[in-house]
């Protein structure tokens, strides 16, 4: 799950303000761990989130969120399937999907998360896989259901990582994604996405089953409240979100 989404989803406004202050301080710190600015920013964000969650990442909200993205009422659609979350973070985004055959979290910092949050990571019932900015180290045609939540904004090369997501999806497999639209880029978030770019590099290669857009939520709302409350309106060019479910052709 992306940092921006984690910052707001199921997090009270006062806590979000504290997290923003921590995030801004981290961004100004010198890098001393052999990480890029982007990776250092993300790792330190999760360190601060870990402290706020009292050393046990809170992940109960993921089931409601990911089922809503999939437009499913239960997890039965994952039964017996290999599912994954691209850009998962260390919080346990797939712990709810107990019907799945295999759960895989894919993240460029998976090894660092395993070292720093070991007890949490090993309790998630999930295989964590470290990817790079060039490759997801999984076989082609391997994943039945690929989730991703806001993570595409953080990749260095959008065409490369979209191509990798398509490669590892099985024919007939599904992508269930949330994408940040028109949100300004930054060193930690190099991509400024819009519907055209997402379609060009990803969705034009898939059969779309569901496509929903929404403007951003208000300060006192959860990130995706407009979807949950059925009042999702969006004008191209404004900041917002895209929720999509699409199938890789057989």
C-alpha positions in Angstrom: 0.0 0.0 0.0 1.4 3.4 -0.9 2.6 5.8 1.8 0.0 8.5 0.8 -2.8 6.0 1.1 -1.5 4.6 4.4 -1.3 8.1 5.8 -5.0 8.6 5.5 -6.7 5.3 5.4 -8.2 4.4 8.8 -6.0 7.1 10.4 -7.5 10.0 12.4 -6.7 13.5 11.2 -4.6 14.4 14.2 -2.4 11.3 13.7 -2.1 12.2 10.0 -0.7 15.6 10.9 1.9 14.0 13.2 2.9 11.6 10.4 3.2 14.4 7.9 5.5 16.3 10.3 7.6 13.1 10.8 7.6 12.6 7.0 8.9 16.1 6.3 11.6 15.8 8.9 12.7 12.5 7.4 12.8 14.1 3.9 15.3 16.6 5.2 17.6 14.2 6.9 20.9 13.1 5.3 20.9 9.6 3.9 23.2 7.3 5.7 21.9 3.8 5.1 22.9 3.3 1.5 19.4 3.9 0.2 18.0 6.3 -2.4 16.1 9.3 -1.1 12.9 7.6 -2.2 13.7 4.3 -0.3 15.0 6.1 2.7 11.8 8.2 2.9 9.6 5.1 2.7 11.5 3.0 5.2 11.5 5.8 7.7 7.8 6.4 7.2 7.1 2.8 8.1 9.4 3.1 11.1 7.3 6.0 12.4 4.0 4.0 11.6 5.4 1.0 13.5 5.9 3.2 16.6 2.4 4.7 16.3 0.9 1.2 16.0 2.8 0.1 19.2 5.2 -2.3 17.4 2.4 -4.3 15.8 1.2 -3.0 12.4 -2.5 -2.5 12.3 -4.0 -4.1 9.2 -7.6 -4.9 9.9 -8.8 -2.2 7.4 -7.3 -3.9 4.4 -10.1 -6.5 4.0 -12.9 -3.8 3.6 -10.7 -1.8 1.3 -9.5 -4.5 -1.0 -12.9 -6.2 -1.2 -14.4 -2.8 -2.2 -11.8 -2.3 -4.9 -12.7 -5.8 -6.2 -16.4 -5.1 -5.9 -16.7 -8.4 -3.9 -18.6 -9.0 -0.7 -16.5 -11.9 0.5 -13.0 -13.2 -0.1 -14.3 -16.3 -1.9 -13.0 -15.1 -5.3 -9.4 -15.7 -3.9 -10.1 -19.3 -2.9 -7.3 -21.6 -4.2 -5.6 -18.8 -6.1 -2.1 -17.2 -6.0 -2.6 -13.6 -5.1 -0.2 -10.8 -4.7 0.1 -7.1 -3.7 2.6 -5.0 -5.7 4.1 -2.2 -3.5 2.7 -3.9 -0.4 4.7 -2.3 2.4 5.3 -4.2 5.6 1.9 -3.8 7.2 0.3 -7.1 6.1 -2.1 -6.1 3.4 -3.1 -9.6 2.5 -3.6 -11.1 6.0 -7.4 -11.2 5.4 -7.2 -13.5 2.3 -7.0 -16.8 4.2 -8.8 -18.6 1.3 -6.0 -18.0 -1.1 -3.5 -20.7 -2.0 -0.5 -18.4 -1.7 -0.2 -14.7 -0.7 2.7 -12.7 -2.0 3.8 -9.2 -1.0 6.0 -7.6 -3.6 8.1 -4.5 -2.6 11.5 -3.0 -3.4 12.2 -2.9 0.4 11.0 -6.3 1.3 14.4 -7.4 2.7 14.6 -4.2 4.9 11.1 -4.8 6.2 12.0 -8.4 7.1 15.1 -7.2 9.0 13.4 -4.4 10.9 9.8 -5.8 11.5 10.6 -9.5 11.7 7.9 -10.6 14.1 5.2 -8.8 12.1 6.4 -9.9 8.7 6.6 -13.6 9.7 3.1 -13.5 11.2 1.4 -12.3 8.1 1.1 -15.7 6.3 2.6 -14.0 3.3 5.7 -14.6 1.2 7.5 -11.3 0.8 9.4 -10.9 -2.4 12.0 -8.1 -3.1 11.6 -6.6 -6.5 13.8 -4.1 -8.2 13.0 -1.1 -10.5 13.5 -3.4 -13.4 12.0 -6.8 -12.5 9.6 -8.7 -10.3 11.5 -11.9 -9.6 8.5 -14.3 -10.2 7.8 -16.6 -13.2 5.8 -15.4 -16.1 2.1 -16.2 -16.1 2.2 -17.0 -12.3 -0.2 -14.7 -10.4 -4.0 -15.2 -10.4 -4.9 -11.9 -8.7 -2.6 -8.9 -8.5 -3.6 -6.1 -6.2 -1.8 -2.7 -6.1 -2.8 0.3 -4.1 -1.2 3.6 -5.0 2.2 2.0 -5.5 2.6 2.9 -9.2 3.2 6.5 -8.3 6.4 5.4 -6.6 8.2 3.5 -9.3 11.0 5.0 -11.3 10.0 3.6 -14.7 6.2 3.2 -15.2 6.5 1.4 -18.5 8.9 -1.1 -17.0 6.9 -2.0 -14.0 3.6 -2.1 -15.8 5.2 -4.6 -18.2 6.4 -6.7 -15.3 2.9 -6.7 -13.7 1.5 -7.9 -17.0 4.2 -10.5 -17.4 3.6 -12.2 -14.1 -0.2 -12.2 -14.4 -1.6 -15.5 -15.7 -3.8 -15.4 -18.8 -7.2 -14.9 -17.3 -5.6 -13.5 -14.2 -6.9 -10.2 -12.8 -5.4 -6.9 -11.8 -7.3 -5.0 -9.0 -5.7 -1.6 -8.6 -6.0 1.8 -7.1 -4.1 4.6 -8.8 -3.4 8.1 -7.7 -4.4 10.6 -10.4 -2.7 14.0 -11.1 -0.9 14.1 -7.8 2.3 16.1 -8.0 5.6 14.2 -8.3 8.4 14.4 -5.7 11.7 12.6 -5.2 9.8 9.9 -3.3 6.9 9.8 -5.8 8.4 10.4 -9.3 5.3 9.5 -11.3 2.4 11.9 -11.9 -0.3 9.6 -13.2 -3.4 10.3 -15.3 -6.0 8.1 -16.9 -4.3 8.3 -20.3 -0.9 7.2 -19.1 -2.3 4.3 -17.1 -4.3 3.1 -20.0 -1.4 3.4 -22.4 1.1 1.4 -20.3 -1.2 -1.0 -18.5 -5.0 -1.1 -19.1 -4.9 -1.2 -22.9 -3.4 -4.7 -22.5 -6.2 -5.9 -20.3 -9.9 -6.5 -20.5 -11.6 -4.0 -18.2 -14.3 -5.4 -15.9 -14.8 -2.4 -13.6 -13.5 1.2 -13.9 -14.3 3.9 -11.3 -12.9 7.4 -10.6 -13.2 9.7 -7.7 -11.9 13.1 -6.6 -9.8 13.2 -3.4 -11.5 13.1 0.0 -11.8 16.0 2.4 -9.4 16.4 5.3 -11.8 14.8 7.8 -12.5 11.8 5.6 -10.7 8.5 4.9 -8.8 8.4 1.6 -11.4 6.5 -0.4 -14.6 7.7 1.3 -16.1 8.9 -1.9 -16.1 5.3 -3.3 -17.6 3.9 -0.1 -20.3 6.5 0.1 -21.3 6.3 -3.6 -20.6 9.9 -4.4 -17.6 9.5 -6.7 -17.3 12.3 -9.2 -14.2 13.2 -11.1 -13.1 15.7 -13.8 -10.0 14.9 -15.9 -7.1 17.0 -14.7 -8.0 17.2 -11.1 -6.4 15.2 -8.3 -8.2 11.9 -7.6 -8.2 8.2 -7.7 -8.9 5.4 -10.1 -10.2 2.0 -9.0 -10.0 -0.7 -11.7 -10.5 -4.4 -12.1 -9.2 -5.9 -15.3 -8.4 -9.4 -16.8 -5.4 -10.5 -18.8 -6.7 -11.9 -22.1 -6.5 -15.7 -22.4 
